[in-house]
Amino acid sequence: MDSYPPRATFYRAALLLGLVPGETVVVWAESLIENDPQAPPAIFDLALTSPRDLTALRNALQPLADKTKSAAVTRAILDRIGRQLEAGQRNLKDTVTVLSQVGRALTVSPAVFSDIDTLQDDFMLASAGVVGFLPEIEGRIRAWLAQFAGAEEALVTGTAYYIVRYDRAVEAAAFVAALSRFLDSPLGGAALAALDPAEVWATSTGRCEATTLYLNQAALEAAATAFAPVPVAGMCRGEACPRDAIMVLDGRARTAMGLTDAERSLTRS
């Protein structure tokens, strides 16, 4: 359960959109080297990259980043844009410009894309004196961005995983298999359309022994929708989660598992 990919993905996007200077990324890499004895080699390459070469920084971040930009990263980017507008670091016109770039450069939901498109059109019409008033448009943009407040901090502190414990591995496997089938169904896909892909990670002490599952928010909501209330025993976040846990269900794959498939996944953990 590596906490680096979300932050690296955020920085790659933020550099592309001009939201952070290169120095910020290099300082982040240097702090990881100082505080994490298990920092991957790519972190050292990043720390040695010139902060003035933004393309080189983005390339150095690529091995650390997720292959796809999650909804959490998009929310964090929108949070950063909103805070920079509130702080006067970017004026309204430039904010609208960078929002239009977000719609093209990142993975956004249809609703977010539609909101950005509408705000951009309304701003252009008001700026040209055709219809609407700029102060009213600015208020709407600020209010819309405010919904993402705190998203970057949540990304920094790490994804929250909800802990579910089973006394026997077969019980955990039955849960994982049933959840995978729900996620593969039209109902499961519709229920989670606005969330990040569901993830379930696991640690166990053997094929027949107690097993601990770690569900992200999407997996928890899916399980709560499909089954009875989930017996959550606690929560971990970021570095507090076990680094030796193995992903046993990835919602991106949308593959229904049988009990045997799920048991096989768990025996790798």
N, C-alpha and C positions, 0 to 999 in steps of 0.2 A: 504494500500500500504506500506507494511513493508520493510524497507531497510536492515534489519538484515540478512535475509536468504542468499542473494548472497555472502555476506562477510563470513558468517559462513561456507557456502559450500566451498568457496575458501580455508579457513583455514583448513578444514577437509582434503581436497585434498593435500594442501601444506605440512601438517604434515606427511601425508602418504608418500609423495615423498621426504621428507627431505629438503624442500625449506625454511622453517621457524623454528626457535627455539620455544619451548613451551612458553618461556617468552613473546614473541611477542603476543601470543594469550591471555594470562592472562592480559597483559597491555591493550589490546583492550577492554576486558570485564570490567576492572576497569574504563576505560575512559567513557564507556557507562553508567555505574552506576553513575558516577559523573555528567554527562551532560544530561542524559535523565531520568526525574522523572517517566516516564512510561516504563522503561526498564522491560522486562518480567522476571519472576522468574528464568528461565534457565540461564540468564546472571549472576545472583548471584552465582549459582552453578558452573558456568565456572570460575568465578573469584576466587573461593575457591579451585580449583583443582590444584594439584601440577604441576608446569611447567615441571618437569622432567618425569612425567608420560604421555607419548604421547598418549597411548591407552586411558587413562582416559580422556584426553583432547578431543580426537576425539569423545568419547562417550558423553561427556558433550556438545559438539557442535551439536550433532545430532538433538535434539529437535528444535534447532534454524535454521537448514539448510533446503534447499529445498530437496524434495524427489528425484529429478533427478538433475544431474549436467548439467547446461545449457552450450550453446556454449560460452556465455559471460565468464563463469568461466574458461572454457578451454583456451580461449584467454588470460585471466588474468594470468593463470598458465604459459603459453608459454611466455608471456611478462616477468614474473619473471625469468624464466630460461634464457632468452636472456640477461637480465640485469646482472644476476650473471655471465654469461660467459664473457660479456664485462668488468665487474669489476674485473675479475680474481678470483672470489670466487669459481669457478668450472672450471676445465680444460676441454679440448675438449672431452676426453674419457668419463669422468663422465657425461658430458652434453649429449652425445649420449645415455648413459645408462639410464639417467632419461627421455629422450625423448621416448625411447622404453617403459618405464613404463607408460608414459602418454597415449600412444596408447592402453594400456591394462586397465588402471584404470579409465579413464575418457570417457565421451561421445565425440567422435570426428567424424567429417564428413568423408565420404569416401576419399575425396581429401586430407585432413590433414593426415589421416592414411596412405595413399599411399605415401605422401611426406616423412613422418617420416620413413617409411619402406625403401624407396629408399635411403635416407640419411644414415641410419644405415648400409645398405648393402654396399654402396659405401665407407663408413668409414672403415668397416671391410676389404674390399678388398685392400684399399690403405694402411692400417696399416700392412697388411700381405705382401705388396710389389707385389701384383698380378697385379693390374691395378689402375691407377690414382695416384695422389699425395696429401698428407695430407694437405699442405697449400691451395690447390685449394678446397678440400672438406671442410676445415674449413671456407673458405670464403663463400661457398654456405650455410653452416649451419648458419653462422652469418647473412647473407642476408635474409635467410628464416625466422629466428626468428625476424628480424627487422620489419617485417610486423605487428607484434603484439604489437609494442611499444605503450604505453599509455593505453593499455587495462585494466591493474590493476587499474590505477587511475580512469578510467571511472567506474569500478566496485565499487570502494570506494565511489565515489561521488553519486552513485545511478543511476538507470536506468532512462533514459530520457522518459518522457511521453508527448505526443503532445495533446494539449487541443482543443477540438471541442465542440462548444456550439449549442444547439438547443432550440428554444423558446417553443416547445411543446414536451412532453415525447414521443408521438406517432411517431414523426419524428426521434427521437433518436432510438426508437425501430425498426423502418423500416431500419435504417442504420445498426444496430447490426445484425438484421436477415439476411439482404442481404450479409453482410460481412461473417457471419457464413456459409452461403451456398457456397460462393466462396471458403472459406478455406477448405470446405469439398469436393470440386471438384478436379479432377486430375490436372487441370490448377493451382489452388491455391496451392496445395501441391508441385508441381514442382517449382513454383515461389519462394517459401519460404524455400526450402530444406536446404539452407546454413545458415538460420537465426534462432534465438531463436523462440520458439512458440509465436504466436500472443496473445496479451492480450489487452482487453478493460475493463476499470474500469469506474465507474459512480458515480456521486452524483446528487441528484435531490431534489426538494422541494415538490414533490407530484406526483400523477398519471397523472395529466394534466398540470403540471407546467414545467418550464424551466429545462432542463437537461444538465449537462456537462459530456462529455465523455473524457477519458484519454487513448490514444492509444500508445502502445510502438512502436518501430521502425518497427517491423515485421508487426504489424497491420496497421500502416500507409502505408507501402509499398504495402501491399495487397490491401488496399482500393484505393490507387492511381493507381494500376494495373487494378482493376476491374471496377472502377467508374471514374467519372470526378475528377479533382483535389480536394483534401479534404480541406475544409475551416478551416485551422489551425489558432486558435486565440492566441496561445502562447505555452509555454513549461514549465514544472516543472521537478524537479529532486530531488530524495531522500526525505529529510525531508520537502522540500518545497511543496510536493504533499500532498493532504488531507489524513489524516490517517483514516477517516471514509468512504472512498470510498470502494465500493464493486465490485469485479470482476463480470462482466456480460458476458464476452466471454473469454474462455480459449482455445487457439488453440490446446492444447494437447488433448482435448476431441474429436476434429474433428466431432462435432455434428451440423448438420444443424438445424437452428431454424426457426420457423414461426413467424409471427408478434405477435401472442398471447404469444408464449414462451418468446420472447424478452421483451414484455411489463411486463410479470410476473417477469423476472429477474430485470428489472429496478425498479419495485415497492418495491423491497427489499432494494434499495439504499436510 
